[in-house]
Amino acid sequence: MDAQVLNVQSPPRRLREAHAHLPWLGRALDMLSLEDCKSASEAIDRLAARAAATPPGAWVQAHSARVAGWSEGGWFDRSELDRVTGQTPTLAMSFDHHAVFANSAALLRAGIGPGTPDPAGGIIARDRNGEPTGLLLEAAAFSTWALAPEPPESSRSELIARAAAHLEGLGFVEAHDLFAPDWLGPLLADLVRSGRTGLRFGLYVPLDAIETADAGRKAWESDRLRLLGGKIFTDGTLNSRTAWMLEPYLDAPPGLELGKPLMRAGEIAAAIERCSRLGHGIAMHAIGDGAVRACLDGIEIRQRAAGARGLKPDVRIEHCELIARSDIARFADLGVIASVQPCHLLADIEALRAGVGDRLDRVMPWRDLLEAGLEPGKTLLFGSDVPVVRAEPEDSIRAAVARRRAGSELAIAPEQAIGEPDAWACFGGTARA
Ligand SMILES: [Zn+2]
């Protein structure tokens, strides 16, 4: 099998990256990465070195901490981090972007202390005495991360150009951004016009920005750059145990037995309607099988209301890492696009076995979806979620075809493997838009 899988070096290089984050990628190419750290102490050493080289007043931000793979098996102690970072606000983000570890200086800036209540949609992890440990989840993580100063506006163009060049270098001809800020469309229009990128782009903007984006898009859209729709989040992530599950996790922290539902079916239906009223599609983040079902339910509510007009433009569910058996057929029946990132299987093998080891047969069931009628490259799309994981398409091909890391025996639901031509086809073509 490995010979076959490793034989993916001469792919048809006209690929679509259906799920990317260009502004984060641009910054990530610039930021401290903890990706290949093997332990918490190695991560601490890197943060110490970066803090020592950081001017007073500036923040240290690191990304791609893969804590499940660290030899200690968990985050460091806040006091250890404080010892090497001192007064420099320091944030280390989990590779899945849904957890951030903050030092005391950063907690102080965020106004987080023992008496601070959890924000809506977020969790401040606490020790036995109620003292914040430094670990922040979901909304608590996002809002604290957002306190660090953005790169200056003058560097944006350079960062985005670098992100686009990175993807182009991997063979992509089209990239979709799944959480585009308001400045991204105009900036990409400049890059396209000036010939600084050869890519085509499709943008999904936060749901709350869809009206503004729609009103402004005429100024920047072109045949190579389109507003595709709104983006919503219906759950968290597997690694943070915030992905919304139908059955309890095997190892959930108290209160997160089923993860964290962020939107219910009725709200999802309303979000679809809000976008389609303007003629736009929607992309819905849903990782757990509970969230996927809520999205399908929301789509069904919306479709019933729309009647014969059906669901136009595209309705996409992003990630779909677990899908209940009884929900598989609903994708094709409802005309939904599954936009998935097989490469996450390689990153998440340990987390999947620990959290949902009793239902691995429901993990990333790409073969089931194809057999139920989804079409590679049309209604089953591949992407990476870069910079959450790297964008090399071979990773997703390997995961889709072999369901395990190269050189490892540990496979997840090998019966869900798909053929290599189908896997490449999921990266190919041009998405309906
Ligand atoms: Zn994403």
Boltz pocket constraint, residues with backbone or C-beta under 6 A from the ligand:
constraints:
  - pocket:
      binder: B
      contacts: [[A, 19], [A, 20], [A, 21], [A, 178], [A, 385]]
      max_distance: 6.0
